[in-house]
Amino acid sequence: MLRTGEKMQEQEEQLAKLKEYLRTRKEDAFEKKRELQIARTECAEVEKQSQEMISRQREFQCELRQLAVDKQRLTNDKQALIKEIDKLKKAHGDSEYAKKKERRENELLKLKEREETLNSSRKVSEHLVEQLKGALIQLKSEALASRNELSRIQKSLDTNIKMLAELKKSDSNAYAVFGEWIPKLLQKIERTSFRGAKPRGPIGAYIKLRDKSWAPVVETFLGHRLSCFICSNDEDAKLLNRLIDEETPRNRPKPNIITSSTSGRVCKFYFIFLFIYFC
């Protein structure tokens, strides 16, 4: 029984640590959820910018193709004018030829200016396309980083949720020191309707020692009563005894049942006495 008291105290300390750790993990899980939402928002924004960059890149490529067509057309017009000048030079005199030559030269000058303007526009467009390509590569890199961060946060969140579930399950282990089957018995008691107050027990689970040195005294004084249950009437005691018979493993001692005499009040007084006496 000495070892039972020490185990009880260790279980209580471990339960307190687990509850504190559970609270911390809940706060971490909440923070991870918030970070996950932020990461998802950033990822969606990066995806939107990436699509806009791709659309702009396509528009500039279309403009470049149109500029190439216009340049080729101007080149063809220039060659046609040169041929026409040579043809007029042969067919007419110098005076008429000079007038037409001047007119054609003016047209050629305008065509050259137009060609230079188109070349400048093409260079600007090509530069913008290169910038868009660089920005697109950066956006893809940022999107990949955001997806990786999103995956990392999701995994961390899943781990925290799993750990929280395990910590919640461990709350019932404080009663396992009285027998690994006790938590299941307590669950059955909670699900069962009794005539009086719900049975209480094991008694040892309700004893809180401020000084661990009292553990041997408590075990010696109470002995097997540490695993007892208390009922408020004989009818409930019979029902509880049946539940204990169903859950107690073979070759294992069954906990005793103490029946109070006044509808649960003695049960409460008994626990208060134990708490005052040993604390």
TORDO-788063 format. One record per residue (C-alpha): x, y, z; residue in three letters. Coordinates in steps of 0.1 Angstrom, whole numbers, padded with zeros to 4 digits, always signed. Last residue first. Example, Ala and Ser with C-alpha at 12.3 -4.5 7.8 and 13.67 -1.06 7.14 Angstrom:
<recs>
+-------+-------+-------+------+
|    px |    py |    pz | resn |
+-------+-------+-------+------+
| +0137 | -0011 | +0071 |  SER |
| +0123 | -0045 | +0078 |  ALA |
+-------+-------+-------+------+
</recs>
This chain:
<recs>
+-------+-------+-------+------+
|    px |    py |    pz | resn |
+-------+-------+-------+------+
| -0045 | +0178 | +0050 |  CYS |
| -0050 | +0143 | +0063 |  PHE |
| -0078 | +0148 | +0088 |  TYR |
| -0095 | +0177 | +0069 |  ILE |
| -0097 | +0158 | +0036 |  PHE |
| -0107 | +0125 | +0052 |  LEU |
| -0134 | +0142 | +0072 |  PHE |
| -0147 | +0160 | +0042 |  ILE |
| -0148 | +0127 | +0023 |  PHE |
| -0169 | +0111 | +0050 |  TYR |
| -0192 | +0141 | +0053 |  PHE |
| -0200 | +0138 | +0016 |  LYS |
| -0209 | +0101 | +0019 |  CYS |
| -0228 | +0107 | +0051 |  VAL |
| -0249 | +0132 | +0032 |  ARG |
| -0256 | +0107 | +0003 |  GLY |
| -0292 | +0098 | +0012 |  SER |
| -0288 | +0094 | +0050 |  THR |
| -0274 | +0060 | +0060 |  SER |
| -0242 | +0056 | +0040 |  SER |
| -0233 | +0023 | +0023 |  THR |
| -0196 | +0014 | +0020 |  ILE |
| -0188 | -0009 | -0009 |  ILE |
| -0156 | -0030 | -0010 |  ASN |
| -0133 | -0031 | -0040 |  PRO |
| -0130 | -0065 | -0057 |  LYS |
| -0098 | -0085 | -0053 |  PRO |
| -0083 | -0098 | -0086 |  ARG |
| -0082 | -0135 | -0095 |  ASN |
| -0105 | -0128 | -0125 |  ARG |
| -0108 | -0093 | -0138 |  PRO |
| -0133 | -0069 | -0121 |  THR |
| -0156 | -0053 | -0147 |  GLU |
| -0188 | -0073 | -0145 |  GLU |
| -0186 | -0080 | -0108 |  ASP |
| -0180 | -0042 | -0102 |  ILE |
| -0212 | -0034 | -0122 |  LEU |
| -0232 | -0059 | -0101 |  ARG |
| -0218 | -0044 | -0069 |  ASN |
| -0228 | -0010 | -0080 |  LEU |
| -0264 | -0022 | -0085 |  LEU |
| -0264 | -0038 | -0051 |  LYS |
| -0250 | -0007 | -0035 |  ALA |
| -0276 | +0014 | -0052 |  ASP |
| -0303 | -0006 | -0035 |  GLU |
| -0285 | -0005 | -0002 |  ASP |
| -0284 | +0033 | -0001 |  ASN |
| -0261 | +0064 | -0004 |  SER |
| -0232 | +0045 | -0020 |  CYS |
| -0195 | +0047 | -0012 |  ILE |
| -0167 | +0029 | -0031 |  PHE |
| -0136 | +0014 | -0016 |  CYS |
| -0101 | +0013 | -0031 |  SER |
| -0085 | +0033 | -0003 |  LEU |
| -0105 | +0012 | +0022 |  ARG |
| -0079 | -0016 | +0017 |  HIS |
| -0056 | +0000 | +0042 |  GLY |
| -0071 | +0032 | +0057 |  LEU |
| -0048 | +0038 | +0086 |  PHE |
| -0017 | +0021 | +0072 |  THR |
| -0021 | +0037 | +0038 |  GLU |
| -0027 | +0071 | +0053 |  VAL |
| +0003 | +0068 | +0077 |  VAL |
| +0025 | +0056 | +0048 |  PRO |
| +0014 | +0086 | +0027 |  ALA |
| +0019 | +0112 | +0055 |  TRP |
| +0055 | +0119 | +0044 |  SER |
| +0041 | +0132 | +0011 |  LYS |
| +0029 | +0164 | +0028 |  ASP |
| +0000 | +0183 | +0013 |  ARG |
| -0019 | +0151 | +0008 |  LEU |
| -0050 | +0150 | -0014 |  LYS |
| -0074 | +0122 | -0007 |  ILE |
| -0102 | +0119 | -0032 |  TYR |
| -0086 | +0092 | -0054 |  ALA |
| -0080 | +0071 | -0023 |  GLY |
| -0118 | +0068 | -0018 |  ILE |
| -0122 | +0049 | -0051 |  PRO |
| -0148 | +0061 | -0053 |  GLY |
| -0181 | +0079 | -0051 |  ARG |
| -0215 | +0063 | -0060 |  PRO |
| -0239 | +0087 | -0078 |  LYS |
| -0265 | +0101 | -0054 |  ALA |
| -0297 | +0082 | -0048 |  GLY |
| -0317 | +0058 | -0070 |  ARG |
| -0290 | +0053 | -0095 |  PHE |
| -0289 | +0057 | -0133 |  SER |
| -0259 | +0042 | -0151 |  THR |
| -0238 | +0061 | -0177 |  ARG |
| -0215 | +0076 | -0150 |  GLU |
| -0211 | +0043 | -0132 |  ILE |
| -0201 | +0026 | -0165 |  LYS |
| -0175 | +0053 | -0171 |  GLN |
| -0162 | +0047 | -0136 |  LEU |
| -0159 | +0010 | -0143 |  LEU |
| -0139 | +0017 | -0174 |  LYS |
| -0115 | +0039 | -0155 |  PRO |
| -0112 | +0012 | -0127 |  ILE |
| -0101 | -0016 | -0151 |  TRP |
| -0064 | -0007 | -0150 |  GLU |
| -0065 | -0011 | -0112 |  GLY |
| -0063 | +0014 | -0083 |  PHE |
| -0033 | +0032 | -0100 |  VAL |
| -0056 | +0034 | -0131 |  ALA |
| -0076 | +0062 | -0115 |  TYR |
| -0051 | +0089 | -0125 |  ALA |
| -0050 | +0074 | -0160 |  ASN |
| -0084 | +0089 | -0168 |  SER |
| -0068 | +0122 | -0178 |  ASP |
| -0046 | +0104 | -0203 |  SER |
| -0073 | +0103 | -0230 |  LYS |
| -0073 | +0141 | -0231 |  LYS |
| -0035 | +0141 | -0235 |  LEU |
| -0038 | +0117 | -0265 |  GLU |
| -0063 | +0140 | -0281 |  ALA |
| -0042 | +0170 | -0275 |  LEU |
| -0012 | +0152 | -0291 |  MET |
| -0032 | +0143 | -0322 |  LYS |
| -0043 | +0180 | -0325 |  ILE |
| -0007 | +0192 | -0320 |  ASN |
| +0006 | +0168 | -0346 |  THR |
| -0021 | +0178 | -0371 |  ASP |
| -0012 | +0215 | -0365 |  LEU |
| +0025 | +0208 | -0370 |  SER |
| +0017 | +0190 | -0403 |  LYS |
| -0006 | +0218 | -0414 |  GLN |
| +0021 | +0244 | -0405 |  ILE |
| +0047 | +0225 | -0425 |  ARG |
| +0024 | +0221 | -0455 |  SER |
| +0016 | +0258 | -0454 |  LEU |
| +0053 | +0266 | -0451 |  GLU |
| +0060 | +0244 | -0481 |  ASN |
| +0031 | +0260 | -0501 |  ARG |
| +0043 | +0294 | -0492 |  SER |
| +0079 | +0286 | -0503 |  ALA |
| +0065 | +0272 | -0536 |  LEU |
| +0044 | +0304 | -0541 |  ALA |
| +0074 | +0325 | -0533 |  GLU |
| +0095 | +0306 | -0559 |  SER |
| +0066 | +0309 | -0584 |  LYS |
| +0064 | +0346 | -0577 |  LEU |
| +0102 | +0350 | -0582 |  GLN |
| +0100 | +0332 | -0615 |  ILE |
| +0071 | +0353 | -0625 |  LEU |
| +0089 | +0385 | -0615 |  ALA |
| +0119 | +0374 | -0636 |  GLY |
| +0097 | +0366 | -0666 |  LYS |
| +0078 | +0399 | -0662 |  LEU |
| +0111 | +0418 | -0662 |  GLN |
| +0121 | +0400 | -0694 |  GLU |
| +0088 | +0408 | -0709 |  VAL |
| +0092 | +0444 | -0699 |  LEU |
| +0126 | +0446 | -0716 |  HIS |
| +0111 | +0430 | -0748 |  GLU |
| +0083 | +0455 | -0747 |  SER |
| +0108 | +0484 | -0744 |  VAL |
| +0129 | +0470 | -0772 |  LYS |
| +0098 | +0466 | -0794 |  ARG |
| +0086 | +0501 | -0787 |  SER |
| +0121 | +0514 | -0796 |  SER |
| +0121 | +0493 | -0828 |  ASN |
| +0086 | +0506 | -0837 |  LEU |
| +0097 | +0542 | -0832 |  THR |
| +0128 | +0535 | -0853 |  GLU |
| +0106 | +0520 | -0881 |  GLU |
| +0082 | +0550 | -0880 |  ARG |
| +0111 | +0573 | -0883 |  GLU |
| +0124 | +0552 | -0912 |  LYS |
| +0090 | +0553 | -0929 |  LEU |
| +0088 | +0590 | -0925 |  LYS |
| +0122 | +0593 | -0941 |  LEU |
| +0112 | +0570 | -0969 |  LEU |
| +0081 | +0592 | -0975 |  GLU |
| +0102 | +0622 | -0976 |  ASN |
| +0126 | +0604 | -1000 |  GLU |
| +0096 | +0595 | -1022 |  ARG |
| +0085 | +0631 | -1024 |  ARG |
| +0120 | +0643 | -1031 |  GLU |
| +0124 | +0616 | -1058 |  LYS |
| +0091 | +0625 | -1073 |  LYS |
| +0102 | +0661 | -1076 |  LYS |
| +0137 | +0652 | -1089 |  ALA |
| +0123 | +0628 | -1114 |  TYR |
| +0100 | +0654 | -1129 |  GLU |
| +0130 | +0677 | -1133 |  SER |
| +0154 | +0649 | -1144 |  ASP |
| +0132 | +0635 | -1172 |  GLY |
| +0109 | +0606 | -1169 |  HIS |
| +0108 | +0567 | -1175 |  ALA |
| +0142 | +0557 | -1161 |  LYS |
| +0140 | +0576 | -1130 |  LYS |
| +0104 | +0566 | -1125 |  LEU |
| +0114 | +0529 | -1124 |  LYS |
| +0143 | +0535 | -1101 |  ASP |
| +0120 | +0554 | -1078 |  ILE |
| +0094 | +0526 | -1080 |  GLU |
| +0120 | +0500 | -1070 |  LYS |
| +0130 | +0521 | -1040 |  ILE |
| +0094 | +0525 | -1031 |  LEU |
| +0087 | +0488 | -1032 |  ALA |
| +0118 | +0481 | -1011 |  GLN |
| +0105 | +0506 | -0985 |  LYS |
| +0070 | +0492 | -0985 |  ASP |
| +0084 | +0456 | -0979 |  ASN |
| +0105 | +0469 | -0950 |  THR |
| +0074 | +0487 | -0936 |  LEU |
| +0054 | +0455 | -0938 |  ARG |
| +0082 | +0435 | -0921 |  GLN |
| +0083 | +0461 | -0893 |  LYS |
| +0045 | +0460 | -0889 |  ASP |
| +0045 | +0421 | -0887 |  VAL |
| +0073 | +0422 | -0861 |  ALA |
| +0054 | +0448 | -0841 |  LEU |
| +0023 | +0426 | -0842 |  GLN |
| +0044 | +0397 | -0828 |  ARG |
| +0058 | +0419 | -0801 |  LEU |
| +0023 | +0431 | -0792 |  GLU |
| +0011 | +0395 | -0788 |  CYS |
| +0041 | +0387 | -0767 |  GLN |
| +0033 | +0417 | -0745 |  PHE |
| -0003 | +0405 | -0740 |  GLU |
| +0009 | +0370 | -0731 |  ARG |
| +0033 | +0384 | -0705 |  GLN |
| +0005 | +0404 | -0690 |  ARG |
| -0017 | +0373 | -0686 |  SER |
| +0012 | +0354 | -0670 |  ILE |
| +0019 | +0382 | -0646 |  MET |
| -0018 | +0384 | -0637 |  GLU |
| -0019 | +0346 | -0630 |  GLN |
| +0012 | +0349 | -0608 |  SER |
| -0003 | +0378 | -0589 |  GLN |
| -0034 | +0357 | -0581 |  LYS |
| -0013 | +0327 | -0571 |  GLU |
| +0007 | +0350 | -0548 |  VAL |
| -0025 | +0363 | -0532 |  GLU |
| -0038 | +0328 | -0527 |  ALA |
| -0005 | +0317 | -0510 |  CYS |
| -0006 | +0348 | -0488 |  GLU |
| -0042 | +0340 | -0477 |  THR |
| -0033 | +0303 | -0470 |  ARG |
| -0002 | +0314 | -0450 |  ALA |
| -0024 | +0337 | -0429 |  ILE |
| -0050 | +0310 | -0423 |  GLN |
| -0022 | +0285 | -0413 |  LEU |
| -0006 | +0311 | -0390 |  GLU |
| -0040 | +0315 | -0372 |  ARG |
| -0044 | +0277 | -0370 |  LYS |
| -0009 | +0274 | -0356 |  LYS |
| -0017 | +0300 | -0330 |  GLU |
| -0048 | +0280 | -0319 |  PHE |
| -0027 | +0248 | -0318 |  ALA |
| -0001 | +0265 | -0297 |  ASP |
| -0027 | +0277 | -0272 |  GLU |
| -0042 | +0242 | -0271 |  LYS |
| -0006 | +0228 | -0266 |  ARG |
| -0001 | +0251 | -0237 |  THR |
| -0034 | +0241 | -0220 |  ARG |
| -0026 | +0204 | -0226 |  LEU |
| +0009 | +0209 | -0211 |  TYR |
| -0007 | +0224 | -0180 |  GLU |
| -0031 | +0195 | -0178 |  LYS |
| -0003 | +0170 | -0184 |  LEU |
| +0017 | +0186 | -0156 |  LYS |
| -0012 | +0184 | -0132 |  ALA |
| -0018 | +0148 | -0142 |  LEU |
| +0019 | +0140 | -0136 |  GLN |
| +0017 | +0155 | -0102 |  GLU |
| -0015 | +0135 | -0094 |  GLU |
| -0001 | +0103 | -0108 |  GLN |
| +0031 | +0107 | -0088 |  GLU |
| +0009 | +0112 | -0056 |  GLN |
| -0011 | +0081 | -0064 |  MET |
| +0020 | +0061 | -0072 |  LYS |
| +0034 | +0071 | -0039 |  GLU |
| +0003 | +0060 | -0021 |  GLY |
| +0001 | +0027 | -0040 |  THR |
| +0038 | +0020 | -0032 |  ARG |
| +0030 | +0023 | +0005 |  LEU |
| +0000 | +0000 | +0000 |  MET |
+-------+-------+-------+------+
</recs>
